[in-house]
Amino acid sequence: MNEAARILWDAWSEGRRIRALPAGCRPASLDEGYAIQRAVVACSGSGTIGWKLAATSRAGQAHIGVDAPLAGRLLESKVHGDGDSIPGDGLHMGVAEAEFAFRLGHDLPATGVPWSRDDVMGRVAALHVAIEIPDSRFADFAIVGAPHLAADLACAEYFVLGPAAPEAWRSVDLASHPVAFRVNGTETSVGTGANVLGDPRIALTWLANDRAARGEPLLAGEVVTTGTCVVPAAVGPGDELRADFGALGSVGARLGS
């Protein structure tokens, strides 16, 4: 695990892409992929603020050849705030996404029975609007498979945590709520929360149960960003990004050149 983690972290920190992990340390299962992910975090020397979900739409799953979402840790060193400038050079995937992110107020440990959506939402402290700018350490992330992608922190890179939504969000139907993404002031894509496993609250519940089953329960204070509500927007150095969630708020960032 440590060899694979070092290879991935070296590629990440040096801005290189690799075809795949060497046969001698290649993950053969999703569990092995997540074990490498934990080791990558240790190599990074960074703390984590929570989790991201990847492949929370059928289109996203088909694109990378998986049949379920994948979870990745959010490195504290890669987190930015509303309006920040983010390094824009060297992004391999070159996309940005508009996402609902939940901040937990209570732990979600294994209990012997699956968490229900209502129970999970009762442990949420706040909803935030967010932008994710994913990336991969693999030259062709669409073909390496789920274990490799899990090892690669589910293509985590930069995360922009926007302001908390008004408390009235709890009465909003997040599945039907409209979301728009703009690049340099031009609307590039629109969508709804239904693009995230049918509802961002369902996505959060899925993650809570998946992590609890794997012995890594979600913890109070952690942020979970639940996957893109819109078709990922093509972005590059110098672009101004904004995700507009209407009455729930907006969040923006600039990609440096």
N, C-alpha and C positions, 0 to 999 in steps of 0.2 A: 504493500500500500504506500509506503513512504517513497519508494522509487518513482512510482507513478505520480504521486503528488508533487514531488520535486520537479519532474519533467513538465507537468502542467503549469506549476507556478513559475518556473523559469521562462516558459514560453509566454505566459501572461505578462510578467514583469518586463520582458524584453520586446514585447510586441510582435512575437513570432507566431506562425501557425504550423501545426504538425498534422500529418496525415492521420495518425492513430497512435495510441500507446503501443510500445513494443510488446511482442507476444509474451515475454516473460513476466510482464506486470499488467497485462490487459485485464480489465474486469470481465468476468464471465457471467455475472448476474447483476441485477439491480442492487442487491444488498452490497455486493463488492464495490459497485460504483459509488454508493453513498458512503462506504467506508473510506474510499479514496477522497471523496469530497471533504470529509471531516479532516483528513490529513492535509488537504490543500489549504484549508482555513488555518491550520496550525503553521504551515509553511509561510503563509502570508504575514503572520505577525499582527494581523488586524483583528479587532473585535468584530462581532456581528450585531446587527440591530434587529434581525428577524429573518423572514423568508420571502422568496418569490415563487410563484407558480408559472410554469411554462406549459404550453400545449393544452390550454383550457378550452380550445375550440376544435371542432372536427377538422377544419382546414389546417390548423396548426399541427394537430397530431398527424395528419396525412403527410404534411410537408416534411416532417422529420422521422416518419416511419415508426410512430409509437401508438399505443392504443389506450393510453391513460396519461393524465398530467404527470409532470415531473417537478420536484421541489429542489430549490437551491437556496443556500444561505446568502443573505445580503451583507457584504462586507462593509463595516463602518467607514473604512477609508474610501469607499466608492460612493458614499451617500452625499447628496447635495440638497440645497434648499431652493425655494422658489426664487427665480431670477438669477441664479448663479450662472457663471461661465464654466463650461465643462470642456475638457480636452476633446477636440473633434477629429484630430488626425489619427490615423491608424485603426479606425473602426472598420472591421472586416464585414460585418453584417450590414452596417449603414442604415439602420432603421430605428424608429422611436415609436413608443406605444403609450396610449392613454389608459390608466388603470385605477380601479378602486383599491385603496389600501386600508386595512383595519388595524387599529392599535388595540392590543389586548389589555384588559384590566385585571384579569385573573388567569391562573394557569389552567391548562386543559390536559390533565394527566390521563393515563389509561385507567379505566374504571371497570373493565370487564364487559361492558356493553358499549356499543357505538354512541358517540355524541349525536344528539339531534340538532337540527338547525336552530331551533328555538333556544336550546341550552347553550349552544356556542354563541349565538348573538347576545345572550344575556351576560356573557363574559367579555364582551367588546366594550372598550372605553370610548372609542372615537372612530369616526370614518374620516379618512384623508383622501384628497385627490392627488394623483401622482403621475409621473412620467417614468417609464423604464426605457433605457437605451441598452438593449442586450448585446452580447457579443460572444464569440466562441474562440477557443484556442485551436479548434480544428479547421483545417483548410476547407473541408466540405462537411459541415456539421449535419447536413441533411441525410448522410448515409452511414454515419458511424454507429448509430443505434443507441438505445436507451441507457445501457450501462455506462458507455463513454460519456453521454450527455449528463448523466447524474454525477459522474466524477468531475465534470467541467462546471459544476455549480448550476446546472440547467441553463447555461449560457448567460450567467449573470455578468454584468459589467457596471454601468452607472445607473443610479436610481435618484430621482428627484422627488423628495417628499414635500408635497404642497400643504397648504393650510388645512386645518380640521374643518369639516363641513358643519353647518349649523346643526344643533341637536335635533332639529326637526327631520333630519335624514332618516330617523328610525321609522317614520311613517311613510317614507317614499318607497315606491315600487322600483327597486334598483334594476330589476330585469328589464323594464321598459324605459328606464330613464335615458334620455338622449345624451350622447357624448360626441364632441367634434374635435378634430385635431387640425392645427394650422401650422404651416411652415412659411416663415416670412410673411405672415399675414394672410396667406391663401389657404383656404380650407382644402385639405387633401383627402380626408376620409371622415365618415360619420358612422356611428354605431350605437349600440345600447349595451346595458349590462347583461342582456341575454346571450351575448357572444362569449360569456365567461361561464362555461358549464351550465348555461341556462339562467344563471343568477350568481352574482359574486358571493352571496351568502352561502350558496351551495358549494362554491369553490373553497371557501374558508372552512366549511364543515368537512369537506373531503380531506383537506390538508390536516385538520385537527385529528381526524381518525387515522390517517395514514401515518402521521408522525408518532402518535401514541402507540400504534401497533409496532412501530420500528424502534421504540424505546427512546425517542427524542421528542417528548411532548412540547407543545407550544407553551410559552411562559408569559406571565404578566409583563407588560412593558414592551413586548416584541411587536414589530410591525409585519404584517403579511400583505404583500401586493399580489392581487389575485389573477392577473393576466389581462391581456389587451381587450378593450371593448371595441376597438376599431381595427381595420386592416392596417398593419404597421406602415408608417409613413417613411418614405425614402428620405434620408437626411445626410448632410455632410458638413464639413468645416465652414464656419461662418453663418450657419443657419440659425434663425430665431424660431424656437419651438413653443407652442402653447396648446395645452389640452383644456378644453372648455366643458365643464360639467354643469353649465347653466346655474340654477339656484344653489347648487352644492359647492360652487366655487370654480376657480381655474388655477392653473399652475403653468409656469413657463421656465425656460432656460435658453442659454445661447451656447452653441457649439463653437469653441475657439478655432481659429484657423492656424 
